[in-house]
Amino acid sequence: MKKHKNIMIFGTGSNVGKSIIATGLCRIFYQDGYRVAPFKSQNMALNSFITKSGKEMGRAQVVQAEAAKIEPEVFMNPILLKPTTDKKSQVIVNGKVYKNMDAREYFAFKHNLKKEITRAYNYIRENYDICVLEGAGSPAEINLKEDDIVNTGMAEMADTPVILVADIDRGGVFAAIYGTIMLLEESERARIKGVIINKFRGDKSLLANGIEMIEKLTNVPVLGVVPYVKLGIEEEDSLGIDKYNEKKDAKIKISVIKLKHISNFTDIDALSHYSDVSLKYVKSANELGNEDVIIIPGSKNTIEDMKDLVEKDMARKIIRLAKSGTVIFGICGGFQILGQKITDLNNLESNLREISGLGLLPIETVIETEKITAQYENTLKNLSGILSGMENVKINGYEIHQGYSYLENGDKSKNLKEIQKNCIFGEKKLKGMMRENVIGTYIHGIFDNFEFTNSFLNKIRENKGLEYVDKKFSYSEYKDREYDKLAKVLETVEFADFKLPLVGNTKATVMEQGQIKELLTRQVMEPVRFYDSIATMKKSGVTDFIEIGPGKVLSGFVKKIDKSAKVAHVEDVRSLSTLLENKE
């Protein structure tokens, strides 16, 4: 096996494109023949996935694993934080629930997780050629740096070089780059080997002066500028869901309720790829009323989200639309909301112990201490109304839910046959249920099954008097093409030509413009030929060497190679000024 190498992606903030860049690198390294794995020590997200072993992890690393053509495993994301309220999160360690903690409690506790994180990363180190690590938010959150386990602390644990990603689309890119780098400690800055400016629209030449200035100010090169490209790759968190609202109007209108504690919103992604489907997220009652389908997605706090729907008058509006024939589709927490009531006697999610649901399905939900996490495969049964004729359609997906739903007023231990008759999967536990135009299920990823989705949309088309569409759309194949597209975008990034001859330290020769991308890739995988590089410079007539950055390690190496060499050191503005004065 090849010697293990790693690279880590930091961001100047959240939603700057860290996950996408990491995904692209995973696909590029895979295409180059390497066995590569993603890694994010701590992920805070309500978008999660269940592995084949029944363990829970963040979906961002699932996407990256797909790009790397490997099976998602929980060692890629050992710590997952799922916010339950504004102040508390469910802490998941190695795929299993540990406990709920508030921010202060977790901050004091997190140093205990370093052992689990190290164990997970070491597994990748021992079994993969390359690890692409991802940080979280910004590494410059100085109030959170103590016992850091996801940004600079993780970079140190893995001893990895770092690339900093900055988003120019939101403005202030150079301030973000400079501020992030300058707020780091000297040893932390030394790990940052380059900057990527992401999501650029327009003429790249307009950036030239800014890039030159930021490189001088930070002593960190800008490796490239990535253009703004629309990709069909799912977003890491709900900051990215507004992209759906940009889609043109179409014949089939679907509204998704943007719950306060929305989770696994990626369940909806596959629907956005049908040309005659208009998909949007809504937050108020006055946005509802002209759609064919309303989807209530998953929730990390079902009771509080149900309460919020009532307070916003959205509950009354959804009930009225359901009675008028609008299709209502609930997934996981959305399924629970469709029922008669939700009970939480242990106050696991809320201070409220009970709340009435929408009353659209004859079920009652009990929030229980046991968390169900499992992949799922079955066929549809017991169908009517909008799903009639879809019997035996195969469904693949996964379950993530706290507690179970039961038939209303039923004896939970004696009504198994009745449950089986009402479950759309024919099971003795209610994994899904329907009444004419109201459907609910615990199965995440149900719309990723193209046969189901195509048939469901055709039923909507039939109701509207539209022609059937026979679209053999495979969401998994589509995503795979998008990963290739992303890799191509990153590989076609143009680099500025050298202003001076540059010696690449993997080949120890003077680099040519066309070699930049190749040598950057080699930089990740191959050892540095420092002594040979210095020898090449000496042969080219170089007599003076200036080390830029913290410490004097490289200066010492140069002196060992050639005692006659003139060596200087620059690590800040003061030492630069001193050097320039001496040169004069």
Residue, then its C-alpha position, 0 to 999 in steps of 0.5 A: m500500500k502507498k504511504h498515507k497522505n492527507i489534506m484538510i479543508f478549512g473555510t473562512g465561515s459556514n456555507v463557503g463550499k468546504s464540503i463541495i471542495a472536499t467532495g471534488l478532491c475525493r473524486i479527483f483522487y479516486q480518478d487518479g487511482y488512489r483509495v481515498a476516504p473523507f473525514k470530519s471529526q465533528n459534524m453539527a447537522l440535522n441531515s444524517f444517514i444510517t449505515k449498513s451496520g445501523k449507525e448514524m453519521g452526517r450526510a456530508q461525509v456520505v456524499q464524499a464517500e459516494a464521490a470516493k466510490i466507497e461505502p459510507e462508514v461511521f469512522m468518517n464522522p465519529i462525532l455528530l451533533k444534532p440540535t434539538t433546541d436552540k440550546k441543546s444538541q443530541v451528541i452521537v458518538n461512533g454512530k450511537v446516541y450518547k446523551n443530550m447536552d447544552a453548549r456549555e456542557y459539551f464544551a467542557f466535555k469534548h476533550n474526552l472525545k479526542k480518543e474516539i476521534t484519533r481511533a477513527y482517523n487512525y483507521i483511515r490512516e492504516n487502510y487508505d492512501i489519502c484522507v481528505l479532512e474537513g473542518a467546521g465553520s471557521p477555524a478563527e472562532i477564538n472563543l471556541k478554540e480551547d480543546d478544539i477537535v474539528n479545526t486547528g486541533m484536528a489538523e494538529m492531531a492528523d499533522t496535515p497541511v491545510i487549504l483555506v476556502a473562501d466564498i467570494d459570492r457573499g462579498g468581503v472575500f479578502a477580508a475573510i481570508y486575511g482575518t481568518i489567517m491572522l487570527l490563527e497562531e503562528s504554528e496554525r498559519a504554517r499549516i495553511k499551504g494555499v487559499i481557494i477562492n470559491k463561487f466566482r462569477g465574472d472576469k477573473s482578471l479583475l481579481a489579479n490585484g486583490i490576489e497579489m495583495i492578499e498573497k503579500l499580506t498573508n504569505v499564503p498563495v492563492l492556489g486557484v479561483v473556482p467558478y460558480v457552478k450549479l451542481g446537483i449535489e446535496e447541501e450539507d445543511s439547511l442554509g442551502i435549501d433556498k436554491y429550490n425556490e429559484k426553480k422556474d414555475a412548472k405544471i406540478k407544484i410541491s410545497v415543503i414545510k420549512l420546519k423550525h427543526i427540519s432534518n433530512f431535507t435531502d429527502i426531497d432532492a430527487l423531486s427537484h430533477y423533474s422538469d415539470v415539478s416546481l419545488k419550494y420551501v414555505k414558512s407561513a400559512n399565506e404561502l400555501g394554497n396553490e400546490d398539488v402536494i404538501i410535504i412535511p419533512g423530518s424534524k428533530n423536535t416534532i412536538e415543538d414543530m407541531k406547536d409552531l405550525v399551530e402558532k403560525d396558523m399553518a396547521r389549520k391551513i394544511i388541514r383545510l387543504a387536505k380536506s379539499g384534495t391536496v396531497i399531504f406527504g409526511i416523512c418521519g417527524g412529518f409522519q408523526i405530525l399527521g397523526q392524532k397526538i404526540t406524547d413525550l412523557n420523558n420530556l426527551e424533545s420538549n417541556l410539553r408532554e403531549i400535543s395534538g397533531l393534524g389529525l389526518l391519520p388515525i395514529e398516535t405517536v409516543i416519543e420513547t428513549e430508544k432511537i431506531t436507526a436501521q437501513y430499510e428495504n421492502t415493497l408497497k402493500n395495502l394501497s389506495g387513493i393516490l398510491s393505488g396501483m403501486e403495489n409491489v413497488k420496491i422501496n429502499g431507504y433508512e429509519i432514524h426516529q425516536g419512538y413509534s406510532y400506533l393505531e389510535n386508541g389501540d392496545k399496543s400489544k394486541n393489535l398487531k394484525e390491525i397494524q399489519k393491515n394498515c401499514i403500507f409495507g404490510e408489517k406489524k409496526l407502522k413504518g407507513m400509512m395512508r388514507e386517500n390523499v394523505i400519506g406518511t412514512y418513517i422511511h427516509g430516502i423514499f423519493d430516491n426510488f425512481e420507480f416510486t417517484n415516477s409512479f407517484l408523480n404520474k398519479i398527480r399528473e393524472n389528477k390534473g389531466l396531464e400526460y404521463v411521463d415515463k422517466k427512468f431517472s436514477y438519482s444515484e446515477y445522476k449524482d455520480r455524473e455530478y461528482d465527475k462534473l465537480a471534479k472536472v470543474l476543479e481540474t480546469v481551474e486556471f493558475a496564474d503564470f509564475k513571475l519568477p522561476l519556481v522549483g517544485n519540491t517533489k521533482a526538484t526541477v524548475m516548474e513549467q506553467g502546465q505542470i502546476k496541477e500535476l505537481l500540486t497533486r503530487q505534493v499531497m502524495e509524495p515526499v518532499r525532495f528538499y535537498d535536491s531542490i536546493a541543489t537545483m537552485k544552486k546550479s541556477g545561480v541562487t546564492d541568497f535564501i529567504e525562509i518565509g513563515p514561523g520558525k527557522v527549520l528550513s534555514g537550518f537545512v539550507k546551511k547544512i546543505d551549503k555552508s556558504a549560502k546566505v540565509a535570511h528569515v521573515e515571519d512578520v512585518r518587522s523582520l521583513s522591514t529589517l531584511l529590506e533595510n539591510k539589503e539597502 
